[in-house]
């Protein structure tokens, strides 16, 4: 595991977006732009169960992430990592609400359907590049 720098933690805690790359069944990449967070050690992203990235992570937990600083697009953070834990239930619902407040100012995230089940991916960085 590689350690996040203080600059990387600030970027992840800021209102910046992450592009998350997962690996499709055929080996091709699947990239999605998401809201991002950190616990200071790991990268945290929140998605819904049964989406393509969720199916990909269930099969292969390796991921790649790119974060661009909206205030300085010439600084970017690239991480390779592994989803080491998945958190569902109330914690995942509370987390998406906090991300909604951070990114949109809306305190309660509106799910696409009442049956939507949220999941937090806890991603352990294995390789970090800052530019």
C-alpha positions as CSV (number, residue, x, y, z in Angstrom):
1,X,0.0,0.0,0.0
2,X,1.2,3.5,-0.8
3,X,0.5,6.4,1.4
4,X,-1.6,9.4,0.2
5,X,0.2,12.7,0.5
6,X,-1.5,15.6,2.3
7,X,-2.0,17.3,-1.1
8,X,-3.7,14.1,-2.4
9,X,-5.9,13.9,0.6
10,X,-6.9,17.6,0.2
11,X,-7.7,16.9,-3.5
12,X,-9.9,13.9,-2.7
13,X,-11.7,15.7,0.1
14,X,-12.3,18.7,-2.2
15,X,-15.1,19.1,-4.8
16,X,-13.1,17.3,-7.5
17,X,-14.3,14.4,-9.6
18,X,-12.6,11.1,-10.1
19,X,-12.6,8.9,-13.2
20,X,-12.7,5.3,-12.1
21,X,-11.4,2.6,-14.4
22,X,-12.5,-1.1,-14.0
23,X,-11.9,-4.1,-16.1
24,X,-14.7,-5.5,-18.3
25,X,-15.1,-9.3,-18.6
26,X,-13.4,-9.2,-22.1
27,X,-10.4,-7.3,-20.6
28,X,-11.3,-3.9,-22.0
29,X,-11.5,-0.8,-19.8
30,X,-14.7,0.7,-18.4
31,X,-14.3,4.3,-17.1
32,X,-16.9,6.2,-15.1
33,X,-16.8,9.7,-13.6
34,X,-17.8,9.7,-9.9
35,X,-17.9,11.7,-6.7
36,X,-14.9,10.9,-4.5
37,X,-13.9,11.0,-0.8
38,X,-11.1,9.6,1.4
39,X,-10.7,8.5,5.0
40,X,-7.1,9.8,4.8
41,X,-5.7,6.4,4.0
42,X,-8.0,4.9,1.3
43,X,-10.0,6.3,-1.5
44,X,-13.8,6.0,-1.1
45,X,-16.3,6.0,-4.0
46,X,-20.0,5.3,-3.8
47,X,-22.1,3.6,-6.5
48,X,-25.2,1.5,-6.9
49,X,-25.1,-2.3,-6.8
50,X,-25.5,-4.1,-10.2
51,X,-24.0,-1.4,-12.3
52,X,-21.3,-2.3,-14.8
53,X,-18.5,-1.1,-12.5
54,X,-20.0,-3.1,-9.6
55,X,-20.1,-6.3,-11.7
56,X,-16.5,-5.6,-12.8
57,X,-15.2,-5.0,-9.3
58,X,-16.9,-8.2,-8.1
59,X,-14.9,-10.2,-10.7
60,X,-11.7,-8.2,-10.5
61,X,-11.1,-5.7,-7.6
62,X,-8.2,-3.9,-9.4
63,X,-9.0,-0.3,-10.3
64,X,-7.4,2.8,-11.6
65,X,-8.3,6.4,-10.7
66,X,-7.6,9.8,-12.1
67,X,-8.5,13.0,-10.2
68,X,-8.1,16.5,-11.6
69,X,-8.0,19.6,-9.5
70,X,-10.7,21.9,-10.7
71,X,-8.8,24.9,-9.4
72,X,-5.6,23.8,-11.1
73,X,-6.1,21.4,-14.0
74,X,-2.4,21.0,-14.5
75,X,-2.2,19.1,-11.2
76,X,-3.6,15.6,-11.3
77,X,-3.5,12.5,-9.2
78,X,-3.4,9.0,-10.7
79,X,-3.8,6.0,-8.5
80,X,-3.8,2.2,-9.1
81,X,-5.5,0.3,-6.3
82,X,-7.6,-2.5,-5.2
83,X,-11.1,-2.5,-3.7
84,X,-10.4,-4.1,-0.3
85,X,-13.8,-3.6,1.3
86,X,-17.3,-2.9,0.3
87,X,-19.8,-1.2,2.6
88,X,-23.5,-1.3,2.1
89,X,-26.6,-0.4,4.1
90,X,-27.1,2.7,6.2
91,X,-23.4,3.7,6.1
92,X,-23.4,3.7,2.3
93,X,-26.7,5.6,2.2
94,X,-25.3,8.2,4.7
95,X,-22.1,8.4,2.6
96,X,-23.9,9.2,-0.7
97,X,-26.0,11.8,1.2
98,X,-22.7,13.5,2.4
99,X,-21.3,13.3,-1.1
100,X,-24.5,14.9,-2.5
101,X,-24.2,17.7,0.0
102,X,-20.5,18.2,-0.9
103,X,-21.0,18.3,-4.7
104,X,-24.5,19.7,-5.2
105,X,-25.5,21.3,-1.9
106,X,-28.5,18.9,-1.7
107,X,-28.4,17.1,1.7
108,X,-30.4,14.0,0.6
109,X,-29.3,12.1,-2.5
110,X,-32.2,11.1,-4.8
111,X,-31.9,7.4,-5.7
112,X,-32.9,6.4,-9.2
113,X,-35.4,3.9,-7.7
114,X,-36.4,2.9,-4.1
115,X,-34.8,-0.5,-4.6
116,X,-31.4,1.0,-5.4
117,X,-28.8,-0.4,-3.1
118,X,-25.7,1.8,-2.5
119,X,-22.2,0.5,-1.9
120,X,-19.0,2.3,-0.8
121,X,-15.8,0.9,-2.4
122,X,-12.8,1.2,0.0
123,X,-9.8,1.4,-2.4
124,X,-6.3,0.8,-1.1
125,X,-3.8,2.6,-3.3
126,X,-1.0,0.4,-4.6
127,X,0.7,3.0,-6.9
128,X,0.3,6.8,-6.7
129,X,1.5,9.3,-9.2
130,X,1.1,13.1,-8.7
131,X,1.9,15.6,-11.4
